[in-house]
Amino acid sequence: MSGKGNCYDNEMVETFFKTVKSELIWRTAFQTRADATEALARYIDGFYNPRRPHSALGFVSPLQFEKRSANQTALH
């Protein structure tokens, strides 16, 4: 850890929060806190985790990555 308030200490989480803000939060006017909570859950569980391309996976979605891994395992 390099020190208090240094964003590089937690780079992956900071990147995730920036992505959520730019792709969902800043583009949406939520009527209630419950609406925001529901939208965030849908974004994470329905888009970010399964379908959004991730740089750590070679810019493919987790579903595509798992499919490719399963196919490679089946071939060996």
Secondary structure, DSSP 4 states (H G I P E B T S, - for coil): ---TT-GGGGHHHHHHHHHHHHHTGGG---SSHHHHHHHHHHIIIIIITTTS-BGGGTSB-HHHHHHHHHHHHHH-
